[in-house]
Amino acid sequence: MKSLVNETVSHDKFGAGTIVEETDLKIRVQFSGTEQPKIFAFPIAFEKFLVLEDRNLQKECQKLARKKREELERAEAERLAGIRRLVDENRRERMEALKKKRHTGRGRPKTTGTDAVRQKSDKTT
């Protein structure tokens, strides 16, 4: 795709502007009536915020935005799946530790309540 620098765009709030800088991740747009250029995420800004005067370039940017959005969604899904795996693994480890703790405590039954009193009285007589 050709450079977007010097292309005219429109924005609902800021009106017409000119792209003054473009990188892989952002574009800067100088709008009339603003001192500093406004910074937008590239190409995502062309989904909702910016409309290029050149219709063909707008279509290209929208395609790039859809592709970028899909990549971001895929990366987020992978991130969440990784978190779920970690949580599940942690839960399994805790459950195993609890089971081990329960099994190791079964060697000698604890005496409580009336059994404890009975054992003490048996020892004293």
C-alpha positions as CSV (number, residue, x, y, z in Angstrom):
1,M,0.0,0.0,0.0
2,K,1.2,3.5,-0.7
3,S,2.1,6.0,2.0
4,L,-0.8,7.7,3.7
5,V,1.2,10.9,4.4
6,N,-0.5,14.0,3.0
7,E,-3.8,12.1,2.5
8,T,-6.9,13.9,3.6
9,V,-9.1,12.3,6.2
10,S,-12.3,13.2,8.1
11,H,-13.2,12.6,11.7
12,D,-16.7,13.1,13.3
13,K,-15.4,15.4,16.1
14,F,-12.3,17.0,14.6
15,G,-13.5,17.5,11.0
16,A,-11.1,17.4,8.1
17,G,-7.4,16.8,8.5
18,T,-4.2,15.7,6.8
19,I,-2.0,12.7,7.8
20,V,1.4,14.1,8.6
21,E,3.1,10.9,9.9
22,E,2.7,7.2,9.5
23,T,4.3,4.2,11.2
24,D,3.4,0.6,11.4
25,L,1.4,1.2,14.6
26,K,0.1,4.8,14.5
27,I,-0.6,7.8,12.3
28,R,-0.6,11.4,13.2
29,V,-3.3,13.6,11.8
30,Q,-3.2,17.4,11.8
31,F,-6.7,18.8,11.9
32,S,-7.6,22.4,11.3
33,G,-8.2,24.2,14.6
34,T,-5.8,21.9,16.6
35,E,-2.3,22.9,17.6
36,Q,-0.9,19.4,17.9
37,P,-1.5,16.5,15.6
38,K,-3.8,13.8,16.9
39,I,-2.4,10.3,17.2
40,F,-4.5,7.3,16.1
41,A,-3.8,3.5,16.2
42,F,-3.0,2.3,12.7
43,P,-4.9,0.7,11.0
44,I,-7.6,0.2,13.6
45,A,-8.6,3.9,13.5
46,F,-10.1,3.4,10.0
47,E,-12.7,1.0,11.4
48,K,-14.6,3.7,13.3
49,F,-12.8,7.1,13.6
50,L,-11.2,8.1,10.4
51,V,-12.4,8.1,6.8
52,L,-10.0,8.7,3.9
53,E,-11.1,10.9,1.1
54,D,-9.6,8.4,-1.3
55,R,-12.2,5.6,-1.3
56,N,-9.8,2.9,-2.6
57,L,-7.3,3.7,0.1
58,Q,-10.1,3.6,2.7
59,K,-11.1,0.1,1.6
60,E,-7.4,-1.0,1.8
61,C,-7.1,0.4,5.3
62,Q,-10.4,-1.2,6.4
63,K,-9.1,-4.6,5.2
64,L,-5.9,-4.0,7.1
65,A,-7.9,-3.0,10.2
66,R,-10.0,-6.2,10.0
67,K,-6.9,-8.3,9.6
68,K,-5.3,-6.5,12.6
69,R,-8.4,-6.9,14.7
70,E,-8.5,-10.7,13.9
71,E,-4.8,-11.0,14.9
72,L,-5.5,-9.1,18.2
73,E,-8.5,-11.3,18.9
74,R,-6.5,-14.5,18.2
75,A,-3.7,-13.3,20.5
76,E,-6.2,-12.4,23.2
77,A,-7.8,-15.9,22.9
78,E,-4.4,-17.5,23.2
79,R,-3.5,-15.4,26.2
80,L,-6.8,-16.3,28.0
81,A,-6.3,-20.0,27.2
82,G,-2.8,-19.8,28.7
83,I,-4.3,-18.2,31.9
84,R,-7.0,-20.9,32.0
85,R,-4.3,-23.7,31.8
86,L,-2.3,-22.1,34.6
87,V,-5.4,-21.8,36.8
88,D,-6.4,-25.4,36.1
89,E,-2.9,-26.6,36.8
90,N,-2.8,-24.7,40.0
91,R,-6.2,-26.1,41.1
92,R,-5.0,-29.7,40.3
93,E,-1.8,-29.2,42.3
94,R,-3.8,-27.8,45.3
95,M,-6.3,-30.7,45.1
96,E,-3.4,-33.3,45.0
97,A,-1.7,-31.6,48.0
98,L,-5.0,-31.7,50.0
99,K,-5.5,-35.4,49.1
100,K,-1.9,-36.2,50.2
101,K,-2.5,-34.3,53.4
102,R,-5.7,-36.2,54.1
103,H,-4.0,-39.6,53.4
104,T,-1.0,-38.9,55.6
105,G,-3.1,-38.0,58.5
106,R,-4.9,-41.4,58.6
107,G,-2.0,-43.3,60.1
108,R,-3.3,-43.0,63.7
109,P,-6.9,-41.9,64.4
110,K,-7.2,-38.9,66.5
111,T,-9.2,-39.2,69.8
112,T,-11.7,-36.6,70.4
113,G,-14.7,-36.0,72.7
114,T,-15.8,-38.9,74.9
115,D,-13.1,-41.3,73.4
116,A,-10.4,-39.0,74.7
117,V,-12.0,-38.9,78.2
118,R,-12.4,-42.8,78.2
119,Q,-8.7,-43.3,77.2
120,K,-7.5,-41.0,80.0
121,S,-9.7,-42.8,82.5
122,D,-8.4,-46.2,81.3
123,K,-4.8,-45.1,81.7
124,T,-5.3,-43.8,85.3
125,T,-7.0,-47.0,86.5
